[in-house]
């Protein structure tokens, strides 16, 4: 599947904005990304195992709220990160 990485997280993917993802759920896909791009998962998932407040994950245009959402190889996953500050 194609996984689109937001600009603030591209330092983990060697500046790649699109990477291949593998896994049968969002959780497995994020674990796969973390194996290949160490520490990226921590930027998206909190200590309780939930999606961080400033992160949004969309599968085929639909926002997901949990990590147990099933995935197939033809899916497109978009990760968005809100920016804050002033």
Rosetta blueprint (number, residue, H / E / L):
1 X L
2 X E
3 X E
4 X E
5 X L
6 X L
7 X H
8 X H
9 X H
10 X L
11 X L
12 X L
13 X L
14 X L
15 X L
16 X L
17 X L
18 X E
19 X E
20 X E
21 X L
22 X L
23 X L
24 X L
25 X E
26 X H
27 X H
28 X H
29 X H
30 X H
31 X H
32 X H
33 X H
34 X H
35 X H
36 X H
37 X L
38 X L
39 X L
40 X L
41 X H
42 X H
43 X H
44 X L
45 X E
46 X L
47 X L
48 X L
49 X L
50 X L
51 X E
52 X L
53 X L
54 X L
55 X E
56 X E
57 X E
58 X E
59 X E
60 X L
61 X L
62 X E
63 X E
64 X E
65 X L
66 X L
67 X L
68 X L
69 X L
70 X E
71 X L
72 X L
73 X L
74 X L
75 X L
76 X E
77 X E
78 X E
79 X E
80 X E
81 X E
82 X L
83 X L
84 X L
85 X L
86 X L
